[in-house]
């Protein structure tokens, strides 16, 4: 496990302060602080190996993290009766990421909760040329 000095999530994983849902060799799942919770059962899933976000994470760590995201999602449905989940990640300085350690929010949803977690506005940023070609040329 690679730890980053000064990273709040690395510290939480080592200290055990967070309310853990799952602690595995390569990834952990824990509840956010109460004032940061979007719904009952809202869970954060993060790789134990530090990376700032999805842009610099090792594929192995991403795979272990997403595997745990799926299992936490199923647990939210089974234990809390959630009828859906929203999976959220922000990575990079202009994404709104609040903690520079890769993490995924798994937010349970129910028919009667009235919550929506989809962006309400579209970007006004303009990219010249065919966007799909620019992306396709950079996929590694």
C-alpha positions in Angstrom: 0.0 0.0 0.0 1.4 3.4 -1.0 0.5 6.2 1.5 0.7 9.9 0.8 1.7 12.1 3.7 -0.9 14.7 4.4 -3.7 12.8 2.6 -6.9 12.7 4.8 -8.1 9.4 3.3 -4.7 7.7 3.7 -4.8 8.8 7.3 -8.4 7.5 7.8 -7.5 4.1 6.3 -4.6 3.7 8.7 -6.3 5.1 11.8 -9.5 3.3 11.7 -11.5 6.4 12.6 -14.0 6.1 9.9 -17.2 3.9 10.2 -16.0 1.1 7.9 -18.3 -0.9 5.8 -15.5 -3.1 4.3 -11.8 -3.3 4.7 -10.0 -5.3 2.1 -6.4 -5.8 1.0 -6.7 -3.3 -1.9 -9.8 -1.2 -1.2 -11.9 0.1 1.6 -15.5 1.3 2.0 -16.5 3.7 4.7 -19.2 6.2 5.6 -18.6 9.9 5.1 -18.8 12.2 8.0 -22.5 12.7 9.0 -22.7 16.3 7.6 -21.3 15.0 4.2 -23.8 12.2 3.8 -26.3 12.6 0.9 -28.5 9.7 2.0 -28.7 7.0 4.6 -26.0 4.5 3.7 -24.0 6.8 1.4 -20.7 5.1 1.2 -17.2 6.1 0.0 -15.1 3.4 -1.7 -11.3 4.1 -2.2 -8.2 2.1 -3.1 -5.8 1.7 -0.3 -2.9 2.6 -2.6 -2.8 6.4 -2.9 -3.6 8.0 -6.2 -5.1 11.5 -6.7 -7.9 10.3 -8.9 -8.9 8.2 -11.8 -6.5 9.9 -14.1 -3.4 8.5 -12.3 -4.7 5.4 -10.6 -3.2 2.0 -11.5 -5.6 -0.2 -13.5 -5.3 -2.9 -10.8 -6.4 -0.5 -8.1 -9.3 0.7 -10.2 -10.5 -2.8 -10.8 -10.4 -3.7 -7.1 -12.2 -0.4 -6.2 -14.9 -0.9 -8.8 -15.4 -4.5 -7.7 -16.0 -3.2 -4.2 -18.3 -0.4 -5.5 -20.5 -3.1 -7.1 -20.6 -5.2 -3.9 -21.4 -2.2 -1.8 -24.2 -1.2 -4.2 -25.7 -4.7 -3.9 -25.4 -4.5 -0.1 -27.3 -1.2 -0.1 -30.1 -2.8 -2.0 -30.1 -5.9 0.2 -29.7 -4.2 3.6 -31.5 -0.9 3.2 -34.0 -1.7 0.4 -32.4 0.8 -2.0 -34.0 0.5 -5.4 -31.1 2.1 -7.2 -27.7 3.7 -6.6 -25.8 6.6 -8.0 -22.1 6.2 -8.4 -20.1 9.5 -8.4 -16.5 10.3 -8.9 -14.7 13.6 -9.4 -11.0 13.5 -10.5 -8.8 16.5 -11.2 -8.5 20.1 -10.1 -11.4 21.4 -12.2 -13.8 18.6 -11.4 -14.9 19.7 -7.9 -12.9 16.9 -6.2 -12.7 17.7 -2.5 -10.1 15.1 -1.4 -7.2 14.4 -3.6 -7.4 10.6 -3.1 -9.4 8.5 -5.6 -12.7 7.7 -4.1 -16.2 6.8 -5.4 -19.4 7.8 -3.8 -22.1 5.1 -3.8 -25.4 6.8 -3.0 -28.5 4.7 -2.4 -31.8 5.9 -3.9 -35.4 5.1 -3.2 -38.5 5.9 -5.2 -39.8 8.2 -2.5 -36.6 10.1 -1.6 -37.0 12.9 -4.1 -33.3 13.2 -4.6 -31.5 13.6 -8.0 -27.8 13.5 -8.4 -27.4 14.2 -12.1 -25.7 17.5 -13.2 -28.4 20.1 -13.8 -26.4 22.2 -16.3 -24.4 21.5 -19.4 -20.8 22.7 -20.0 -20.4 25.7 -22.2 -16.8 24.7 -23.1 -16.2 24.5 -26.9 -13.9 21.9 -28.4 -13.0 22.5 -32.1 -13.4 19.5 -34.5 -15.0 16.1 -34.1 -14.9 15.3 -30.4 -15.1 11.5 -30.9 -12.1 11.5 -33.2 -10.0 13.5 -30.7 -10.9 11.1 -27.9 -10.4 8.0 -30.1 -6.9 9.2 -31.1 -5.9 9.4 -27.4 -7.4 6.2 -26.0 -4.5 4.0 -25.0 
